[in-house]
């Protein structure tokens, strides 16, 4: 008769047990710390990456950009010069991007007559973007930047190459705000009120 199966991990000798336990605790502590740091970045830390101060920067790089729209037509961002322009880098697979966009749709409807213009730059494939645009009834232009859009966003201040990333230009074409992470509704409304005054 064969010997009964034993557990793969047998009891450690008493002298080794504290060492193994300490290693397990250290690993758990490292994982917990990593999760906390990640959560802080996701849920609050992005405030650290908003543009600082009131000094505006020239938005020439934005207006020099031309990208295809959903129909493949090359579209120049320079056509929106003179408006309060919000350029939002996003992707269909980005949950925070999807969460902030319904408010962008509402603000575009509400403030279009006041010269506010949103433009989305999708870091994504055109077919996925088309489907999502229909799903949420997006009411502002979306351009397809693909992975190259990340490089553009880096040139505009997205040091972490993360999404969503939004850049706001005033009517004079100056960059007055950049935001890595979700642009919350109240903050967006306050920002737009100050630019429309």
Rosetta constraint file for C-alpha pairs under 8 A:
AtomPair CA 12 CA 16 HARMONIC 6.08 0.50
AtomPair CA 12 CA 17 HARMONIC 5.67 0.50
AtomPair CA 13 CA 17 HARMONIC 6.39 0.50
AtomPair CA 14 CA 18 HARMONIC 7.72 0.50
AtomPair CA 16 CA 20 HARMONIC 6.40 0.50
AtomPair CA 17 CA 21 HARMONIC 6.11 0.50
AtomPair CA 18 CA 22 HARMONIC 5.99 0.50
AtomPair CA 19 CA 23 HARMONIC 6.27 0.50
AtomPair CA 20 CA 24 HARMONIC 6.30 0.50
AtomPair CA 21 CA 25 HARMONIC 6.19 0.50
AtomPair CA 22 CA 26 HARMONIC 6.04 0.50
AtomPair CA 23 CA 27 HARMONIC 6.16 0.50
AtomPair CA 24 CA 28 HARMONIC 6.18 0.50
AtomPair CA 25 CA 29 HARMONIC 6.02 0.50
AtomPair CA 26 CA 30 HARMONIC 6.16 0.50
AtomPair CA 27 CA 31 HARMONIC 6.23 0.50
AtomPair CA 28 CA 32 HARMONIC 6.09 0.50
AtomPair CA 29 CA 33 HARMONIC 6.02 0.50
AtomPair CA 30 CA 34 HARMONIC 6.09 0.50
AtomPair CA 31 CA 35 HARMONIC 6.20 0.50
AtomPair CA 32 CA 36 HARMONIC 6.21 0.50
AtomPair CA 33 CA 37 HARMONIC 6.17 0.50
AtomPair CA 34 CA 38 HARMONIC 6.13 0.50
AtomPair CA 35 CA 39 HARMONIC 6.02 0.50
AtomPair CA 36 CA 40 HARMONIC 6.05 0.50
AtomPair CA 37 CA 41 HARMONIC 6.28 0.50
AtomPair CA 38 CA 42 HARMONIC 6.19 0.50
AtomPair CA 39 CA 43 HARMONIC 5.86 0.50
AtomPair CA 39 CA 44 HARMONIC 7.92 0.50
AtomPair CA 40 CA 44 HARMONIC 5.36 0.50
AtomPair CA 40 CA 45 HARMONIC 5.26 0.50
AtomPair CA 41 CA 45 HARMONIC 3.99 0.50
AtomPair CA 41 CA 46 HARMONIC 5.69 0.50
AtomPair CA 42 CA 46 HARMONIC 6.63 0.50
AtomPair CA 42 CA 181 HARMONIC 7.52 0.50
AtomPair CA 45 CA 49 HARMONIC 7.79 0.50
AtomPair CA 46 CA 50 HARMONIC 7.09 0.50
AtomPair CA 46 CA 179 HARMONIC 7.79 0.50
AtomPair CA 46 CA 180 HARMONIC 5.98 0.50
AtomPair CA 46 CA 181 HARMONIC 5.77 0.50
AtomPair CA 47 CA 179 HARMONIC 7.89 0.50
AtomPair CA 47 CA 180 HARMONIC 7.87 0.50
AtomPair CA 49 CA 179 HARMONIC 6.49 0.50
AtomPair CA 49 CA 180 HARMONIC 5.97 0.50
AtomPair CA 50 CA 177 HARMONIC 7.10 0.50
AtomPair CA 50 CA 178 HARMONIC 5.54 0.50
AtomPair CA 50 CA 179 HARMONIC 4.67 0.50
AtomPair CA 50 CA 180 HARMONIC 6.47 0.50
AtomPair CA 51 CA 176 HARMONIC 7.81 0.50
AtomPair CA 51 CA 177 HARMONIC 5.47 0.50
AtomPair CA 51 CA 178 HARMONIC 5.16 0.50
AtomPair CA 51 CA 179 HARMONIC 6.78 0.50
AtomPair CA 54 CA 176 HARMONIC 7.10 0.50
AtomPair CA 55 CA 176 HARMONIC 7.40 0.50
AtomPair CA 56 CA 174 HARMONIC 5.52 0.50
AtomPair CA 56 CA 175 HARMONIC 5.43 0.50
AtomPair CA 56 CA 176 HARMONIC 5.03 0.50
AtomPair CA 57 CA 174 HARMONIC 5.25 0.50
AtomPair CA 57 CA 175 HARMONIC 4.91 0.50
AtomPair CA 57 CA 176 HARMONIC 6.87 0.50
AtomPair CA 58 CA 173 HARMONIC 6.50 0.50
AtomPair CA 58 CA 174 HARMONIC 4.59 0.50
AtomPair CA 58 CA 175 HARMONIC 5.91 0.50
AtomPair CA 59 CA 63 HARMONIC 6.67 0.50
AtomPair CA 59 CA 169 HARMONIC 6.89 0.50
AtomPair CA 59 CA 173 HARMONIC 5.39 0.50
AtomPair CA 59 CA 174 HARMONIC 5.06 0.50
AtomPair CA 59 CA 175 HARMONIC 5.41 0.50
AtomPair CA 60 CA 64 HARMONIC 6.08 0.50
AtomPair CA 60 CA 173 HARMONIC 7.42 0.50
AtomPair CA 61 CA 65 HARMONIC 6.56 0.50
AtomPair CA 61 CA 156 HARMONIC 7.56 0.50
AtomPair CA 62 CA 77 HARMONIC 6.70 0.50
AtomPair CA 62 CA 78 HARMONIC 7.64 0.50
AtomPair CA 62 CA 156 HARMONIC 7.95 0.50
AtomPair CA 63 CA 76 HARMONIC 7.19 0.50
AtomPair CA 63 CA 77 HARMONIC 5.10 0.50
AtomPair CA 63 CA 78 HARMONIC 4.31 0.50
AtomPair CA 63 CA 81 HARMONIC 7.30 0.50
AtomPair CA 64 CA 76 HARMONIC 7.40 0.50
AtomPair CA 64 CA 77 HARMONIC 7.10 0.50
AtomPair CA 64 CA 78 HARMONIC 6.67 0.50
AtomPair CA 65 CA 76 HARMONIC 5.97 0.50
AtomPair CA 65 CA 77 HARMONIC 5.90 0.50
AtomPair CA 65 CA 78 HARMONIC 7.53 0.50
AtomPair CA 66 CA 74 HARMONIC 6.22 0.50
AtomPair CA 66 CA 75 HARMONIC 5.26 0.50
AtomPair CA 66 CA 76 HARMONIC 4.18 0.50
AtomPair CA 66 CA 77 HARMONIC 6.21 0.50
AtomPair CA 67 CA 73 HARMONIC 7.99 0.50
AtomPair CA 67 CA 74 HARMONIC 5.30 0.50
AtomPair CA 67 CA 75 HARMONIC 5.35 0.50
AtomPair CA 67 CA 76 HARMONIC 6.62 0.50
AtomPair CA 67 CA 143 HARMONIC 5.92 0.50
AtomPair CA 67 CA 144 HARMONIC 6.35 0.50
AtomPair CA 67 CA 145 HARMONIC 6.43 0.50
AtomPair CA 68 CA 72 HARMONIC 4.81 0.50
AtomPair CA 68 CA 73 HARMONIC 5.00 0.50
AtomPair CA 68 CA 74 HARMONIC 4.21 0.50
AtomPair CA 68 CA 75 HARMONIC 5.69 0.50
AtomPair CA 68 CA 143 HARMONIC 5.57 0.50
AtomPair CA 68 CA 144 HARMONIC 5.64 0.50
AtomPair CA 68 CA 145 HARMONIC 7.58 0.50
AtomPair CA 69 CA 73 HARMONIC 5.37 0.50
AtomPair CA 69 CA 74 HARMONIC 6.36 0.50
AtomPair CA 69 CA 75 HARMONIC 6.35 0.50
AtomPair CA 69 CA 141 HARMONIC 7.51 0.50
AtomPair CA 69 CA 142 HARMONIC 6.04 0.50
AtomPair CA 69 CA 143 HARMONIC 4.33 0.50
AtomPair CA 69 CA 144 HARMONIC 5.91 0.50
AtomPair CA 70 CA 126 HARMONIC 6.32 0.50
AtomPair CA 70 CA 129 HARMONIC 7.93 0.50
AtomPair CA 70 CA 130 HARMONIC 6.75 0.50
AtomPair CA 70 CA 142 HARMONIC 6.77 0.50
AtomPair CA 70 CA 143 HARMONIC 6.44 0.50
AtomPair CA 70 CA 144 HARMONIC 6.84 0.50
AtomPair CA 75 CA 143 HARMONIC 7.61 0.50
AtomPair CA 77 CA 81 HARMONIC 7.58 0.50
AtomPair CA 80 CA 85 HARMONIC 7.03 0.50
AtomPair CA 80 CA 117 HARMONIC 7.41 0.50
AtomPair CA 81 CA 85 HARMONIC 7.80 0.50
AtomPair CA 81 CA 171 HARMONIC 7.02 0.50
AtomPair CA 81 CA 172 HARMONIC 7.69 0.50
AtomPair CA 81 CA 173 HARMONIC 6.48 0.50
AtomPair CA 82 CA 170 HARMONIC 7.72 0.50
AtomPair CA 82 CA 171 HARMONIC 4.45 0.50
AtomPair CA 82 CA 172 HARMONIC 6.07 0.50
AtomPair CA 82 CA 173 HARMONIC 6.82 0.50
AtomPair CA 83 CA 115 HARMONIC 5.12 0.50
AtomPair CA 83 CA 116 HARMONIC 5.88 0.50
AtomPair CA 83 CA 117 HARMONIC 6.53 0.50
AtomPair CA 83 CA 170 HARMONIC 6.85 0.50
AtomPair CA 83 CA 171 HARMONIC 4.80 0.50
AtomPair CA 84 CA 115 HARMONIC 6.05 0.50
AtomPair CA 84 CA 116 HARMONIC 4.76 0.50
AtomPair CA 84 CA 117 HARMONIC 6.10 0.50
AtomPair CA 84 CA 168 HARMONIC 7.28 0.50
AtomPair CA 84 CA 169 HARMONIC 5.76 0.50
AtomPair CA 84 CA 170 HARMONIC 4.79 0.50
AtomPair CA 84 CA 171 HARMONIC 5.11 0.50
AtomPair CA 84 CA 195 HARMONIC 7.47 0.50
AtomPair CA 85 CA 116 HARMONIC 6.15 0.50
AtomPair CA 85 CA 117 HARMONIC 4.99 0.50
AtomPair CA 85 CA 118 HARMONIC 5.94 0.50
AtomPair CA 85 CA 119 HARMONIC 7.50 0.50
AtomPair CA 85 CA 168 HARMONIC 5.72 0.50
AtomPair CA 85 CA 169 HARMONIC 5.09 0.50
AtomPair CA 85 CA 170 HARMONIC 6.62 0.50
AtomPair CA 85 CA 171 HARMONIC 7.64 0.50
AtomPair CA 86 CA 116 HARMONIC 7.81 0.50
AtomPair CA 86 CA 117 HARMONIC 6.23 0.50
AtomPair CA 86 CA 118 HARMONIC 4.73 0.50
AtomPair CA 86 CA 119 HARMONIC 6.23 0.50
AtomPair CA 86 CA 166 HARMONIC 6.74 0.50
AtomPair CA 86 CA 167 HARMONIC 5.78 0.50
AtomPair CA 86 CA 168 HARMONIC 4.53 0.50
AtomPair CA 86 CA 169 HARMONIC 6.47 0.50
AtomPair CA 87 CA 118 HARMONIC 5.98 0.50
AtomPair CA 87 CA 119 HARMONIC 4.92 0.50
AtomPair CA 87 CA 120 HARMONIC 5.82 0.50
AtomPair CA 87 CA 121 HARMONIC 7.05 0.50
AtomPair CA 87 CA 166 HARMONIC 5.59 0.50
AtomPair CA 87 CA 167 HARMONIC 5.29 0.50
AtomPair CA 87 CA 168 HARMONIC 6.46 0.50
AtomPair CA 88 CA 118 HARMONIC 7.42 0.50
AtomPair CA 88 CA 119 HARMONIC 6.28 0.50
AtomPair CA 88 CA 120 HARMONIC 4.80 0.50
AtomPair CA 88 CA 121 HARMONIC 5.97 0.50
AtomPair CA 88 CA 164 HARMONIC 7.01 0.50
AtomPair CA 88 CA 165 HARMONIC 5.88 0.50
AtomPair CA 88 CA 166 HARMONIC 4.34 0.50
AtomPair CA 88 CA 167 HARMONIC 6.56 0.50
AtomPair CA 89 CA 120 HARMONIC 6.01 0.50
AtomPair CA 89 CA 121 HARMONIC 4.78 0.50
AtomPair CA 89 CA 122 HARMONIC 5.90 0.50
AtomPair CA 89 CA 123 HARMONIC 6.88 0.50
AtomPair CA 89 CA 149 HARMONIC 7.65 0.50
AtomPair CA 89 CA 153 HARMONIC 7.35 0.50
AtomPair CA 89 CA 163 HARMONIC 6.60 0.50
AtomPair CA 89 CA 164 HARMONIC 5.63 0.50
AtomPair CA 89 CA 165 HARMONIC 5.13 0.50
AtomPair CA 89 CA 166 HARMONIC 6.12 0.50
AtomPair CA 90 CA 94 HARMONIC 6.93 0.50
AtomPair CA 90 CA 97 HARMONIC 5.66 0.50
AtomPair CA 90 CA 120 HARMONIC 7.03 0.50
AtomPair CA 90 CA 121 HARMONIC 6.31 0.50
AtomPair CA 90 CA 122 HARMONIC 5.10 0.50
AtomPair CA 90 CA 123 HARMONIC 5.94 0.50
AtomPair CA 90 CA 163 HARMONIC 5.83 0.50
AtomPair CA 90 CA 164 HARMONIC 5.05 0.50
AtomPair CA 90 CA 165 HARMONIC 6.98 0.50
AtomPair CA 91 CA 97 HARMONIC 6.74 0.50
AtomPair CA 91 CA 98 HARMONIC 7.99 0.50
AtomPair CA 91 CA 122 HARMONIC 5.32 0.50
AtomPair CA 91 CA 123 HARMONIC 5.19 0.50
AtomPair CA 91 CA 124 HARMONIC 5.55 0.50
AtomPair CA 91 CA 129 HARMONIC 7.79 0.50
AtomPair CA 91 CA 163 HARMONIC 7.60 0.50
AtomPair CA 91 CA 164 HARMONIC 7.80 0.50
AtomPair CA 92 CA 97 HARMONIC 7.53 0.50
AtomPair CA 92 CA 98 HARMONIC 6.89 0.50
AtomPair CA 92 CA 122 HARMONIC 7.94 0.50
AtomPair CA 92 CA 124 HARMONIC 6.97 0.50
AtomPair CA 92 CA 128 HARMONIC 7.02 0.50
AtomPair CA 92 CA 129 HARMONIC 6.53 0.50
AtomPair CA 92 CA 132 HARMONIC 6.91 0.50
AtomPair CA 94 CA 98 HARMONIC 6.44 0.50
AtomPair CA 94 CA 163 HARMONIC 7.02 0.50
AtomPair CA 94 CA 164 HARMONIC 7.46 0.50
AtomPair CA 95 CA 99 HARMONIC 6.28 0.50
AtomPair CA 96 CA 100 HARMONIC 6.38 0.50
AtomPair CA 96 CA 163 HARMONIC 7.95 0.50
AtomPair CA 96 CA 164 HARMONIC 6.79 0.50
AtomPair CA 96 CA 181 HARMONIC 7.23 0.50
AtomPair CA 96 CA 182 HARMONIC 5.98 0.50
AtomPair CA 97 CA 101 HARMONIC 6.39 0.50
AtomPair CA 97 CA 163 HARMONIC 7.06 0.50
AtomPair CA 97 CA 164 HARMONIC 5.31 0.50
AtomPair CA 97 CA 182 HARMONIC 6.82 0.50
AtomPair CA 98 CA 102 HARMONIC 7.66 0.50
AtomPair CA 100 CA 104 HARMONIC 6.68 0.50
AtomPair CA 100 CA 182 HARMONIC 6.21 0.50
AtomPair CA 100 CA 183 HARMONIC 6.74 0.50
AtomPair CA 100 CA 184 HARMONIC 7.09 0.50
AtomPair CA 100 CA 185 HARMONIC 7.81 0.50
AtomPair CA 101 CA 105 HARMONIC 6.25 0.50
AtomPair CA 102 CA 106 HARMONIC 6.36 0.50
AtomPair CA 102 CA 136 HARMONIC 7.22 0.50
AtomPair CA 103 CA 107 HARMONIC 6.10 0.50
AtomPair CA 103 CA 185 HARMONIC 6.52 0.50
AtomPair CA 104 CA 108 HARMONIC 5.99 0.50
AtomPair CA 104 CA 118 HARMONIC 7.44 0.50
AtomPair CA 105 CA 109 HARMONIC 6.36 0.50
AtomPair CA 105 CA 138 HARMONIC 6.13 0.50
AtomPair CA 105 CA 139 HARMONIC 6.02 0.50
AtomPair CA 105 CA 140 HARMONIC 7.36 0.50
AtomPair CA 106 CA 110 HARMONIC 6.17 0.50
AtomPair CA 107 CA 111 HARMONIC 5.71 0.50
AtomPair CA 107 CA 112 HARMONIC 7.81 0.50
AtomPair CA 108 CA 112 HARMONIC 5.38 0.50
AtomPair CA 108 CA 116 HARMONIC 6.81 0.50
AtomPair CA 108 CA 117 HARMONIC 6.60 0.50
AtomPair CA 108 CA 118 HARMONIC 6.63 0.50
AtomPair CA 108 CA 139 HARMONIC 7.18 0.50
AtomPair CA 108 CA 140 HARMONIC 7.13 0.50
AtomPair CA 109 CA 139 HARMONIC 7.57 0.50
AtomPair CA 111 CA 115 HARMONIC 6.80 0.50
AtomPair CA 111 CA 116 HARMONIC 5.62 0.50
AtomPair CA 112 CA 116 HARMONIC 4.96 0.50
AtomPair CA 112 CA 117 HARMONIC 6.35 0.50
AtomPair CA 114 CA 196 HARMONIC 7.43 0.50
AtomPair CA 117 CA 140 HARMONIC 7.52 0.50
AtomPair CA 118 CA 140 HARMONIC 5.95 0.50
AtomPair CA 118 CA 141 HARMONIC 7.23 0.50
AtomPair CA 119 CA 140 HARMONIC 6.10 0.50
AtomPair CA 119 CA 141 HARMONIC 5.19 0.50
AtomPair CA 119 CA 142 HARMONIC 5.84 0.50
AtomPair CA 119 CA 143 HARMONIC 7.48 0.50
AtomPair CA 120 CA 140 HARMONIC 7.50 0.50
AtomPair CA 120 CA 141 HARMONIC 6.27 0.50
AtomPair CA 120 CA 142 HARMONIC 4.49 0.50
AtomPair CA 120 CA 143 HARMONIC 6.09 0.50
AtomPair CA 121 CA 142 HARMONIC 5.77 0.50
AtomPair CA 121 CA 143 HARMONIC 4.85 0.50
AtomPair CA 121 CA 144 HARMONIC 5.79 0.50
AtomPair CA 121 CA 145 HARMONIC 5.78 0.50
AtomPair CA 121 CA 149 HARMONIC 7.25 0.50
AtomPair CA 122 CA 129 HARMONIC 7.26 0.50
AtomPair CA 122 CA 142 HARMONIC 6.89 0.50
AtomPair CA 122 CA 143 HARMONIC 6.17 0.50
AtomPair CA 122 CA 144 HARMONIC 5.02 0.50
AtomPair CA 122 CA 145 HARMONIC 5.49 0.50
AtomPair CA 122 CA 146 HARMONIC 6.46 0.50
AtomPair CA 122 CA 149 HARMONIC 7.57 0.50
AtomPair CA 123 CA 144 HARMONIC 6.77 0.50
AtomPair CA 123 CA 145 HARMONIC 5.41 0.50
AtomPair CA 123 CA 146 HARMONIC 4.34 0.50
AtomPair CA 123 CA 147 HARMONIC 5.49 0.50
AtomPair CA 123 CA 148 HARMONIC 7.71 0.50
AtomPair CA 123 CA 149 HARMONIC 5.99 0.50
AtomPair CA 123 CA 150 HARMONIC 7.11 0.50
AtomPair CA 124 CA 128 HARMONIC 7.23 0.50
AtomPair CA 124 CA 129 HARMONIC 6.83 0.50
AtomPair CA 124 CA 144 HARMONIC 6.98 0.50
AtomPair CA 124 CA 145 HARMONIC 7.19 0.50
AtomPair CA 124 CA 146 HARMONIC 5.02 0.50
AtomPair CA 124 CA 147 HARMONIC 7.11 0.50
AtomPair CA 125 CA 129 HARMONIC 6.32 0.50
AtomPair CA 125 CA 144 HARMONIC 7.36 0.50
AtomPair CA 125 CA 146 HARMONIC 6.50 0.50
AtomPair CA 126 CA 130 HARMONIC 6.07 0.50
AtomPair CA 126 CA 144 HARMONIC 6.42 0.50
AtomPair CA 127 CA 131 HARMONIC 6.41 0.50
AtomPair CA 128 CA 132 HARMONIC 6.35 0.50
AtomPair CA 129 CA 133 HARMONIC 6.00 0.50
AtomPair CA 130 CA 134 HARMONIC 6.39 0.50
AtomPair CA 131 CA 135 HARMONIC 6.29 0.50
AtomPair CA 132 CA 136 HARMONIC 6.34 0.50
AtomPair CA 133 CA 137 HARMONIC 5.70 0.50
AtomPair CA 133 CA 138 HARMONIC 5.14 0.50
AtomPair CA 134 CA 138 HARMONIC 6.76 0.50
AtomPair CA 145 CA 149 HARMONIC 4.58 0.50
AtomPair CA 146 CA 150 HARMONIC 7.97 0.50
AtomPair CA 147 CA 151 HARMONIC 7.67 0.50
AtomPair CA 148 CA 152 HARMONIC 6.74 0.50
AtomPair CA 149 CA 153 HARMONIC 6.12 0.50
AtomPair CA 150 CA 154 HARMONIC 6.17 0.50
AtomPair CA 150 CA 161 HARMONIC 5.99 0.50
AtomPair CA 150 CA 162 HARMONIC 7.91 0.50
AtomPair CA 151 CA 155 HARMONIC 6.37 0.50
AtomPair CA 151 CA 161 HARMONIC 7.70 0.50
AtomPair CA 152 CA 156 HARMONIC 6.44 0.50
AtomPair CA 153 CA 157 HARMONIC 6.41 0.50
AtomPair CA 153 CA 158 HARMONIC 5.33 0.50
AtomPair CA 153 CA 161 HARMONIC 7.12 0.50
AtomPair CA 153 CA 165 HARMONIC 7.42 0.50
AtomPair CA 154 CA 158 HARMONIC 4.31 0.50
AtomPair CA 154 CA 159 HARMONIC 5.53 0.50
AtomPair CA 154 CA 160 HARMONIC 7.63 0.50
AtomPair CA 154 CA 161 HARMONIC 6.07 0.50
AtomPair CA 156 CA 167 HARMONIC 7.71 0.50
AtomPair CA 157 CA 178 HARMONIC 7.29 0.50
AtomPair CA 158 CA 162 HARMONIC 7.00 0.50
AtomPair CA 158 CA 165 HARMONIC 6.83 0.50
AtomPair CA 158 CA 180 HARMONIC 6.77 0.50
AtomPair CA 162 CA 180 HARMONIC 7.14 0.50
AtomPair CA 162 CA 181 HARMONIC 7.90 0.50
AtomPair CA 163 CA 180 HARMONIC 6.76 0.50
AtomPair CA 163 CA 181 HARMONIC 6.29 0.50
AtomPair CA 164 CA 180 HARMONIC 6.10 0.50
AtomPair CA 164 CA 181 HARMONIC 5.09 0.50
AtomPair CA 164 CA 182 HARMONIC 6.28 0.50
AtomPair CA 165 CA 178 HARMONIC 7.37 0.50
AtomPair CA 165 CA 179 HARMONIC 5.61 0.50
AtomPair CA 165 CA 180 HARMONIC 4.53 0.50
AtomPair CA 165 CA 181 HARMONIC 5.95 0.50
AtomPair CA 165 CA 182 HARMONIC 7.69 0.50
AtomPair CA 166 CA 178 HARMONIC 5.65 0.50
AtomPair CA 166 CA 179 HARMONIC 5.16 0.50
AtomPair CA 166 CA 180 HARMONIC 6.61 0.50
AtomPair CA 166 CA 183 HARMONIC 7.57 0.50
AtomPair CA 167 CA 175 HARMONIC 6.93 0.50
AtomPair CA 167 CA 176 HARMONIC 7.89 0.50
AtomPair CA 167 CA 177 HARMONIC 5.87 0.50
AtomPair CA 167 CA 178 HARMONIC 4.39 0.50
AtomPair CA 167 CA 179 HARMONIC 6.46 0.50
AtomPair CA 168 CA 175 HARMONIC 5.73 0.50
AtomPair CA 168 CA 176 HARMONIC 5.82 0.50
AtomPair CA 168 CA 177 HARMONIC 5.09 0.50
AtomPair CA 168 CA 178 HARMONIC 6.23 0.50
AtomPair CA 169 CA 173 HARMONIC 5.46 0.50
AtomPair CA 169 CA 174 HARMONIC 5.13 0.50
AtomPair CA 169 CA 175 HARMONIC 4.38 0.50
AtomPair CA 169 CA 176 HARMONIC 5.60 0.50
AtomPair CA 169 CA 177 HARMONIC 7.19 0.50
AtomPair CA 170 CA 174 HARMONIC 5.49 0.50
AtomPair CA 170 CA 175 HARMONIC 6.64 0.50
AtomPair CA 170 CA 176 HARMONIC 6.52 0.50
AtomPair CA 170 CA 195 HARMONIC 6.69 0.50
AtomPair CA 179 CA 183 HARMONIC 6.76 0.50
AtomPair CA 183 CA 187 HARMONIC 6.81 0.50
AtomPair CA 183 CA 188 HARMONIC 6.30 0.50
AtomPair CA 184 CA 188 HARMONIC 6.10 0.50
AtomPair CA 185 CA 189 HARMONIC 6.14 0.50
AtomPair CA 186 CA 190 HARMONIC 6.20 0.50
AtomPair CA 187 CA 191 HARMONIC 6.13 0.50
AtomPair CA 188 CA 192 HARMONIC 6.16 0.50
AtomPair CA 189 CA 193 HARMONIC 6.13 0.50
AtomPair CA 190 CA 194 HARMONIC 6.37 0.50
AtomPair CA 191 CA 195 HARMONIC 6.44 0.50
AtomPair CA 192 CA 196 HARMONIC 6.06 0.50
AtomPair CA 193 CA 197 HARMONIC 6.17 0.50
